[in-house]
């Protein structure tokens, strides 16, 4: 499985879970916690890809 396929599958799972939360079929708290964790992970990932001083 390539990275693009994994990204698409992760996006579909995330949207499905969000749909269940909006429909009231899943609890909100774990979903919000997951969003926060994902944003932190993306921030760490972005930080590790940039070199110091490249923000100019």
C-alpha positions as a Markdown table, in Angstrom:
| # | Residue | x | y | z |
|---|---|---|---|---|
| 1 | Unk | 0.0 | 0.0 | 0.0 |
| 2 | Unk | 1.5 | 3.4 | -1.0 |
| 3 | Unk | 1.3 | 6.6 | 1.0 |
| 4 | Unk | -1.4 | 8.1 | -1.1 |
| 5 | Unk | -3.7 | 5.1 | -0.5 |
| 6 | Unk | -3.0 | 5.3 | 3.3 |
| 7 | Unk | -3.9 | 9.0 | 3.3 |
| 8 | Unk | -7.1 | 8.5 | 1.5 |
| 9 | Unk | -8.1 | 5.6 | 3.7 |
| 10 | Unk | -7.3 | 7.7 | 6.9 |
| 11 | Unk | -9.4 | 10.5 | 5.5 |
| 12 | Unk | -12.4 | 8.3 | 4.8 |
| 13 | Unk | -12.2 | 6.8 | 8.3 |
| 14 | Unk | -12.0 | 10.3 | 9.8 |
| 15 | Unk | -15.0 | 11.5 | 7.8 |
| 16 | Unk | -17.0 | 8.4 | 8.7 |
| 17 | Unk | -16.3 | 8.9 | 12.4 |
| 18 | Unk | -17.2 | 12.6 | 12.0 |
| 19 | Unk | -20.4 | 11.6 | 10.4 |
| 20 | Unk | -21.3 | 9.3 | 13.2 |
| 21 | Unk | -20.6 | 12.0 | 15.7 |
| 22 | Unk | -22.8 | 14.5 | 13.8 |
| 23 | Unk | -25.5 | 11.9 | 13.6 |
| 24 | Unk | -25.3 | 11.4 | 17.4 |
| 25 | Unk | -24.3 | 7.7 | 17.0 |
| 26 | Unk | -20.8 | 8.2 | 18.5 |
| 27 | Unk | -19.6 | 10.2 | 21.5 |
| 28 | Unk | -18.0 | 13.6 | 20.9 |
| 29 | Unk | -15.2 | 13.7 | 23.4 |
| 30 | Unk | -13.0 | 11.0 | 21.9 |
| 31 | Unk | -13.4 | 12.6 | 18.4 |
| 32 | Unk | -12.4 | 16.0 | 19.7 |
| 33 | Unk | -9.4 | 14.5 | 21.5 |
| 34 | Unk | -8.4 | 12.8 | 18.3 |
| 35 | Unk | -8.6 | 16.0 | 16.4 |
| 36 | Unk | -6.3 | 17.7 | 19.0 |
| 37 | Unk | -3.8 | 14.8 | 18.9 |
| 38 | Unk | -3.8 | 14.8 | 15.1 |
| 39 | Unk | -3.1 | 18.6 | 15.0 |
| 40 | Unk | -0.2 | 18.2 | 17.5 |
| 41 | Unk | 1.2 | 15.3 | 15.4 |
| 42 | Unk | 1.0 | 17.4 | 12.2 |
| 43 | Unk | 2.8 | 20.2 | 14.0 |
| 44 | Unk | 5.6 | 17.9 | 15.1 |
| 45 | Unk | 5.8 | 16.4 | 11.6 |
| 46 | Unk | 6.0 | 19.9 | 10.0 |
| 47 | Unk | 8.6 | 21.0 | 12.5 |
| 48 | Unk | 10.9 | 18.0 | 11.9 |
| 49 | Unk | 10.8 | 18.7 | 8.1 |
| 50 | Unk | 11.9 | 22.3 | 8.3 |
| 51 | Unk | 15.5 | 23.5 | 8.9 |
| 52 | Unk | 16.2 | 26.2 | 11.4 |
| 53 | Unk | 16.2 | 29.6 | 9.6 |
| 54 | Unk | 14.0 | 28.4 | 6.7 |
| 55 | Unk | 11.0 | 30.4 | 8.0 |
| 56 | Unk | 12.1 | 33.6 | 6.2 |
